Amino acid sequence: MLSENEVMKELLALEEKYQDLEKLPGARSVYLAHSWWTETQIDATLATYEALLQNPTIAHIHVPLLHQYKGLVFVEGGEFEPDFEWATMTYKADIRAINNADLVVATYPADAPDMGGAIEIGYAVGTNKPVVIGYYGDINENPVNLMVSFSADNYVYNPDEFESFNFLDIASRAYEAKII
């Protein structure tokens, strides 16, 4: 499994790879609600980010992992112990980034959901931001909580679908899988 620093390096390499792609007028800014604690979450994050970078209707993607308070990360061979200041400022930065975004895209691996992502989704809904969720894995075997499933304005089942998703005109799509 990749370390946090390695995930960051992969994200930055993807950003550099696709930095010169042309974007459509009116292209949107996205807050990417994602997690990176399990291999499934890391795979979902990297695949979703790469697809979004290639989408001409997306102008900017805010990736929380790349915008940590004071630039703190877990360093190779060392440990970072989150403290109250770091947690407070990280939370505030994420909320501000959601407020600044046009919409939220969330990764939701069925076998590795993250409570932080659920909070980001809920906040976006509470502030009337559109939410598009990438449900990955078997969501009938690992049902999605109804609060998350009903929060999505639209969703995809494969990260590659985000490459051609029209974020300029997000059509409503009702959730159609098992819920808990």
C-alpha positions as CSV (number, residue, x, y, z in Angstrom):
1,M,0.0,0.0,0.0
2,L,1.2,3.5,-0.8
3,S,2.2,5.8,2.0
4,E,0.5,9.2,2.4
5,N,3.6,10.9,0.9
6,E,3.5,8.5,-2.1
7,V,-0.2,9.2,-2.7
8,M,0.6,12.9,-2.7
9,K,3.4,12.3,-5.2
10,E,1.1,10.3,-7.4
11,L,-1.6,13.0,-7.3
12,L,0.9,15.7,-8.2
13,A,2.3,13.6,-11.1
14,L,-1.2,13.2,-12.5
15,E,-1.8,17.0,-12.1
16,E,1.3,17.7,-14.1
17,K,0.5,15.1,-16.7
18,Y,-2.9,16.7,-17.5
19,Q,-2.1,20.4,-16.8
20,D,-2.3,21.6,-20.4
21,L,-5.7,20.1,-21.4
22,E,-8.2,22.6,-22.7
23,K,-11.2,23.4,-20.6
24,L,-14.7,24.5,-21.7
25,P,-16.0,28.0,-20.9
26,G,-17.8,27.9,-17.6
27,A,-15.8,24.8,-16.4
28,R,-16.5,24.1,-12.7
29,S,-14.4,23.9,-9.6
30,V,-14.6,20.7,-7.6
31,Y,-14.0,19.7,-4.0
32,L,-12.8,16.1,-4.1
33,A,-14.0,14.3,-1.0
34,H,-11.8,11.3,-0.7
35,S,-9.9,9.1,1.7
36,W,-6.5,7.5,1.6
37,W,-6.3,5.1,4.5
38,T,-6.8,1.8,2.6
39,E,-5.6,0.5,-0.7
40,T,-9.2,0.6,-2.0
41,Q,-9.6,4.2,-1.0
42,I,-6.2,5.1,-2.6
43,D,-7.1,3.4,-5.8
44,A,-10.5,5.2,-5.9
45,T,-8.9,8.6,-5.2
46,L,-6.2,8.2,-7.9
47,A,-8.5,6.9,-10.5
48,T,-11.2,9.5,-9.8
49,Y,-8.7,12.4,-9.8
50,E,-7.1,11.3,-13.1
51,A,-10.5,11.1,-14.8
52,L,-11.6,14.5,-13.4
53,L,-8.3,16.1,-14.6
54,Q,-9.2,15.0,-18.1
55,N,-12.8,16.3,-18.0
56,P,-13.1,19.5,-20.0
57,T,-16.0,20.7,-17.8
58,I,-13.7,20.8,-14.7
59,A,-11.4,23.8,-14.3
60,H,-10.1,23.2,-10.8
61,I,-10.0,20.3,-8.3
62,H,-9.4,20.9,-4.6
63,V,-7.7,17.8,-3.2
64,P,-7.7,18.0,0.7
65,L,-4.6,15.8,1.0
66,L,-2.6,18.3,-1.1
67,H,-3.7,21.2,1.2
68,Q,-3.0,20.1,4.7
69,Y,-2.6,22.7,7.4
70,K,1.1,23.9,7.5
71,G,1.8,21.4,4.8
72,L,2.1,18.7,7.5
73,V,2.2,15.1,6.3
74,F,3.3,11.8,7.7
75,V,7.0,11.7,6.9
76,E,8.8,8.5,5.9
77,G,10.5,7.0,9.0
78,G,8.9,9.5,11.3
79,E,5.5,10.1,12.8
80,F,3.2,13.1,12.9
81,E,0.8,13.2,15.8
82,P,-2.3,15.2,14.9
83,D,-3.1,17.8,17.6
84,F,-6.0,20.1,18.3
85,E,-4.6,23.0,16.3
86,W,-3.9,20.9,13.2
87,A,-7.3,19.2,13.4
88,T,-9.2,22.5,13.9
89,M,-7.4,24.3,11.0
90,T,-7.7,21.3,8.7
91,Y,-11.4,21.1,9.3
92,K,-11.8,24.9,8.7
93,A,-9.7,24.7,5.5
94,D,-11.8,21.8,4.2
95,I,-15.1,23.7,5.0
96,R,-13.8,26.8,3.3
97,A,-12.7,24.8,0.2
98,I,-16.2,23.2,0.0
99,N,-17.7,26.7,0.2
100,N,-15.4,27.9,-2.6
101,A,-16.2,25.0,-4.9
102,D,-19.0,24.8,-7.3
103,L,-19.7,21.2,-6.4
104,V,-18.5,18.2,-4.6
105,V,-17.3,14.9,-6.1
106,A,-16.9,12.1,-3.5
107,T,-15.3,8.7,-3.8
108,Y,-17.2,6.1,-1.9
109,P,-15.7,2.6,-2.0
110,A,-18.3,0.2,-0.8
111,D,-15.9,-1.9,1.2
112,A,-14.1,1.1,2.7
113,P,-16.4,4.0,3.4
114,D,-15.1,7.0,5.4
115,M,-16.9,9.0,8.0
116,G,-15.0,12.2,7.0
117,G,-16.3,11.8,3.4
118,A,-19.8,11.4,4.7
119,I,-19.5,14.7,6.7
120,E,-18.1,16.5,3.6
121,I,-21.1,15.2,1.5
122,G,-23.6,16.2,4.2
123,Y,-22.0,19.7,4.5
124,A,-22.2,20.1,0.7
125,V,-25.9,19.1,0.7
126,G,-26.6,21.5,3.6
127,T,-25.0,24.4,1.6
128,N,-26.9,23.5,-1.6
129,K,-23.9,22.3,-3.5
130,P,-24.4,19.6,-6.1
131,V,-22.9,16.2,-5.1
132,V,-21.8,13.6,-7.5
133,I,-20.6,10.3,-5.9
134,G,-18.4,7.6,-7.3
135,Y,-19.8,4.4,-5.7
136,Y,-17.1,1.7,-6.3
137,G,-17.3,-1.9,-5.5
138,D,-20.3,-4.1,-4.8
139,I,-22.8,-1.7,-3.2
140,N,-25.4,-4.5,-2.9
141,E,-23.0,-6.6,-0.9
142,N,-21.8,-3.6,1.1
143,P,-25.0,-1.3,1.2
144,V,-24.6,2.4,1.4
145,N,-26.1,4.3,4.3
146,L,-29.4,6.0,3.2
147,M,-28.1,9.4,4.3
148,V,-25.2,9.1,1.9
149,S,-27.1,7.5,-0.9
150,F,-29.8,10.1,-0.9
151,S,-27.3,12.9,-0.8
152,A,-26.1,12.3,-4.3
153,D,-27.5,14.4,-7.1
154,N,-25.9,11.9,-9.5
155,Y,-23.4,9.1,-9.3
156,V,-21.2,6.8,-11.3
157,Y,-20.0,3.2,-10.7
158,N,-16.6,3.5,-12.4
159,P,-14.1,6.3,-11.9
160,D,-13.5,6.4,-15.7
161,E,-17.1,7.7,-16.1
162,F,-15.9,11.0,-14.5
163,E,-13.8,11.7,-17.6
164,S,-16.9,12.4,-19.8
165,F,-19.4,13.4,-17.1
166,N,-21.1,16.7,-17.9
167,F,-20.5,18.9,-14.8
168,L,-22.0,21.9,-16.6
169,D,-25.5,20.3,-16.5
170,I,-25.7,17.7,-13.7
171,A,-28.8,15.7,-14.3
172,S,-30.6,14.2,-11.3
173,R,-30.3,10.5,-10.9
174,A,-32.1,8.5,-8.2
175,Y,-30.0,6.0,-6.2
176,E,-30.8,2.4,-7.3
177,A,-29.1,-0.1,-5.1
178,K,-29.3,-1.6,-1.6
179,I,-29.4,0.8,1.3
180,I,-29.1,0.5,5.0
